[in-house]
Amino acid sequence: MQEKGVILDILDWPKSRAYLYWRLRRRLLEQEVVKKVLEANDTLSHGRTMSMLKRWFIEQQGAVKNYLWDNNKAVVEWLSQQLSDKLATTSVIEQNTRVVKRDHVLKQIKGLVQANPEVAMDSIIHITQHMTPNQRAELAHVLASLDTEGAARAKSTAS
């Protein structure tokens, strides 16, 4: 079965209970993370979510320690620590889940505005009504810089 790629390795019978314990804990914690990520973006596949989780692990552990991904106990310890840390400042999983959700929402908004360009202005007005004064000032600055960039491009193409 190992030659066919169905199993990863042959279990040593005296160590099988410990191996299966850590493997099961890992799979349960991985499923918990996959559930969180899929709540943030339900268009992702399970495989893509698992590859994201592996990338997050390797990014935090460092490329030198990427071999730890194959160690069930090490991954369980990392996942347990990440899931117990609900603060976004310390939990890589929480930070990245927020980024996934943000990207998904932005993609949806862009798609809706592109499909319905006539509501773009109404949408901007509605959004700005729900912004803080600081956010509105930042938006005005961004819009002003877009105007100056557009004017500069128009001059360079006209010349």
N, C-alpha and C positions, 0 to 999 in steps of 0.2 A: 504494500500500500504506500510505503514511503517513496518507492521508485515512481509510482504513478502520480505523486504529489497530493495524495488524499490526506496524508498525515504529515506533520512537520518532523516528528522524531519518535523514536521508540521509547516508551516509558520504562524506567527501571522500577520494578514492582515494589521494592521496599520504600521508594521515595514517591510513589504514585499518589498517595493520599495528600501529601504536602503540595505536590505539583497541581493536582486537580483543585485543591482548596484555593491556591493563589490564582489559578486560571479562571475559576468561577467568580471570585471576587473581582478580578480585573474586568471580565465580561459584563458583570452587573454594573460596575462603575462606568464603564465605557457606554453602556446603554443609557445610563442616566445623563451623561454628557451629550450623547447623540440626541436624546429627547429635548434637552435644553436648546441645542443648536437648531433642531428642526422646528421648535416653537418660534425661534427668531426668524427662520427662513425655511418655509415648508417646501420650497422648490429644490432644495439640495437632496442629492441621493445619499443613501447610507454609506456607500463607498467613499464618496467625496468628503462626507463629514468625518469618516474615520481617517482619511489622509490628512485632513485639516488638524485633527487631534494629534496625530503623529508629528506633524510639522510644529505644532505648538510645544509639544514635549521636547523635541530636539532643539528648538529655538531657545527654550528656557534652560535646558540642561547643557547646551553647547554641543557643537558638532563632534567634539572629541568623545563625548559620552553617548553618542547615538546608539551604540550597541545595547544600552540599557533598555531600549524599547522592546527588546526580545526577552527581558527579564520581567516576568509577571509580578514578582514581589515589588520590584522597584517602581513599576508603573502603578501598582495599587497604592503604594505609599504616596506617590506624586499626585495621583487623582484624588485620594482621600484628603490630602493637604489642600489641593485646589478647591475641592467642593466644600470643605469646611470654612475656607476663607471667602466670605461673602463680599468682602470689600473689593471693589474694582481696582483699587490701587495695588493690591498684592496678588490677586488671583488672575492668572493668565487666561484661564478659561472664561471667567466673567468678562474681562476686558475684550477678548476676542469675540465672545458671543454678542456683546453690545455692538461691536464693529460689524458683525455679520447682519444683525438686525438693522442697523443704520443703513448699510449698503442696500439691503433688500427694500427698505422703505423708500430710499432715494430712487432706486431703479423703478419702483412702482409709480412714484410721482412723475418722474421723467417720461415714462411710458404714457401715462394719462394725459400729460400736457402735450406730448407730441401727437397723440391720437385726437386730441380736442384742443387745438391751438386757440380757439375762440374764447376759452375760459382761462387762459393763462393770466391775463391781467386781473380778472376777478379773484383768481387763486392767490396771486401775489398780495392783493389788497387784504384779503381775508387772513393770510398768514401774518402780514405785518401788524394787523390789529392785535394779534396774540403774542407779539414780541415785547420784550422789555425795551426801555429807551436806549440802553447800551447796545442791544442787538440791532435796533433800528439804525443807530448811528453807524455801526459797523457795516450794515447792509448799504447804507447811503454811500459810505466810503468805497465799498466794492463796486457799486454801480457807477460811481464817478470815475473810478479807475478803468472800468470797462469802456466808458465813453471816450476817455483820453486815448486808450489803446485803439479803439475803433477809428477815431479821427486820424491817428498817426498812420494806421494801415491804409486808410483811404487816400491820404496825401502821398504815401509812397507808391501806391498803385497808379495814381493819377499822373505822377511825374514821369 
